[in-house]
Amino acid sequence: MNYFNEVFKELRLGENLTQEQLGQELGVPQHTIAKWERGIHTPKLNMLIKIADYFEVTLDYLVGRSF
């Protein structure tokens, strides 16, 4: 199960952002956001960091890592 795609979509919807708006904020096309949300692709580490910073969450939270 890919936790990232679920939490990523929840974060976007929680901010009332469209895929297009979030893509503009992150510097990626809308179709990339859609692929991340569907679990087709997962962002690389540098983009995960950018996403975590944008939503003010930890990388652990984004990937479902708990201790």
Rosetta silent file (secondary structure, phi, psi, omega in degrees, C-alpha in Angstrom):
SEQUENCE: MNYFNEVFKELRLGENLTQEQLGQELGVPQHTIAKWERGIHTPKLNMLIKIADYFEVTLDYLVGRSF
SCORE:     score description
SCORE:     0.000 S_00000001
   1 L     0.000  136.349 -179.233    0.000    0.000    0.000 S_00000001
   2 L   -98.152  100.673 -178.648    1.271    3.436   -0.927 S_00000001
   3 H   -67.345  -37.763 -175.617    0.593    5.742    2.007 S_00000001
   4 H   -52.856  -48.262 -174.830    2.072    8.807    0.294 S_00000001
   5 H   -60.383  -35.593 -179.162   -0.603    9.082   -2.383 S_00000001
   6 H   -70.948  -48.658 -177.766   -3.394    9.103    0.199 S_00000001
   7 H   -69.030  -34.808  178.811   -1.864   11.663    2.561 S_00000001
   8 H   -61.316  -47.126  179.354   -0.716   13.850   -0.340 S_00000001
   9 H   -64.711  -41.025  178.226   -4.244   14.086   -1.713 S_00000001
  10 H   -61.541  -40.985  178.572   -5.665   14.753    1.759 S_00000001
  11 H   -63.627  -43.660  179.750   -3.173   17.579    2.282 S_00000001
  12 H   -62.479  -48.552 -178.994   -4.062   19.141   -1.079 S_00000001
  13 H   -65.452  -34.965  177.906   -7.793   18.906   -0.458 S_00000001
  14 H   -62.523  -26.534  176.996   -7.344   20.226    3.079 S_00000001
  15 L   -95.270    4.449 -178.898   -5.868   23.384    1.587 S_00000001
  16 L    54.989   43.259  178.631   -8.672   23.581   -1.005 S_00000001
  17 L  -104.180  142.351  170.325   -6.167   23.439   -3.853 S_00000001
  18 L   -80.006  165.808  175.339   -6.787   22.009   -7.292 S_00000001
  19 H   -60.546  -38.652  179.289   -4.189   19.736   -8.806 S_00000001
  20 H   -62.744  -45.784 -179.524   -3.339   22.577  -11.193 S_00000001
  21 H   -62.913  -45.476 -179.673   -2.832   25.079   -8.362 S_00000001
  22 H   -65.609  -39.225  176.703   -0.633   22.726   -6.376 S_00000001
  23 H   -58.604  -41.595  177.728    1.352   21.877   -9.481 S_00000001
  24 H   -63.670  -41.395  179.468    2.048   25.570  -10.027 S_00000001
  25 H   -63.436  -37.883 -176.869    3.171   25.944   -6.411 S_00000001
  26 H   -92.752   -9.804  179.148    5.521   22.963   -6.683 S_00000001
  27 L    79.290   31.279  177.412    6.687   23.652  -10.235 S_00000001
  28 L  -130.977  156.827  178.336    5.278   20.483  -11.804 S_00000001
  29 L   -70.442  157.784 -179.707    2.462   19.885  -14.310 S_00000001
  30 H   -55.653  -39.586 -177.168   -1.034   18.921  -13.171 S_00000001
  31 H   -65.018  -25.647  175.799   -0.685   15.428  -14.638 S_00000001
  32 H   -69.594  -43.440  176.348    2.277   14.787  -12.327 S_00000001
  33 H   -58.529  -44.337 -179.893    0.156   15.677   -9.292 S_00000001
  34 H   -61.096  -42.287  179.686   -2.545   13.313  -10.601 S_00000001
  35 H   -66.104  -37.762  176.935   -0.042   10.456  -11.004 S_00000001
  36 H   -64.591  -43.459 -178.707    1.252   10.977   -7.465 S_00000001
  37 H   -67.341  -31.398  178.523   -2.274   10.936   -6.082 S_00000001
  38 H   -85.196   -6.030  179.397   -3.169    7.743   -7.949 S_00000001
  39 L    79.033   16.488  178.624    0.019    6.045   -6.793 S_00000001
  40 L   -74.491  -39.470  177.244    1.340    5.626  -10.330 S_00000001
  41 L  -133.397  159.622  174.123    4.533    7.492   -9.465 S_00000001
  42 L  -124.525  137.270 -179.210    6.179    8.697   -6.277 S_00000001
  43 L   -63.808  154.259  174.767    8.190   11.908   -6.142 S_00000001
  44 L   -73.490  166.522 -173.841   11.952   11.821   -5.749 S_00000001
  45 H   -54.703  -44.916 -177.924   13.496   12.818   -2.432 S_00000001
  46 H   -62.190  -33.734  177.474   14.145   16.447   -3.360 S_00000001
  47 H   -76.769  -36.005  175.305   10.475   16.864   -4.300 S_00000001
  48 H   -58.766  -40.432  177.800    9.293   15.056   -1.165 S_00000001
  49 H   -63.688  -43.473  179.131   11.250   17.612    0.848 S_00000001
  50 H   -62.180  -41.362  178.659    9.646   20.451   -1.119 S_00000001
  51 H   -65.515  -44.986  179.211    6.178   18.971   -0.518 S_00000001
  52 H   -60.703  -43.402  178.029    6.855   18.516    3.204 S_00000001
  53 H   -64.171  -42.934 -178.102    8.047   22.106    3.464 S_00000001
  54 H   -60.809  -45.517 -177.414    5.063   23.424    1.513 S_00000001
  55 H   -90.240   -1.407  179.726    2.521   21.658    3.734 S_00000001
  56 L    56.878   50.464  175.520    4.645   22.104    6.877 S_00000001
  57 L  -128.101  169.275  178.756    4.752   18.384    7.671 S_00000001
  58 L   -88.333  161.047  173.275    7.618   15.956    8.184 S_00000001
  59 H   -62.530  -38.540  177.657    8.931   13.499    5.653 S_00000001
  60 H   -56.518  -43.584  179.054    8.018   10.744    8.100 S_00000001
  61 H   -62.854  -44.209 -178.195    4.402   11.913    8.002 S_00000001
  62 H   -59.935  -36.104 -174.738    4.356   11.999    4.198 S_00000001
  63 H  -102.298    3.324  175.936    5.552    8.427    3.863 S_00000001
  64 L    77.142   23.229 -179.771    3.677    6.948    6.812 S_00000001
  65 L   -85.514  128.334  176.544    6.748    6.201    8.889 S_00000001
  66 L  -131.640  159.891 -177.683    6.112    5.885   12.591 S_00000001
  67 L  -107.917    0.000    0.000    8.242    4.892   15.526 S_00000001
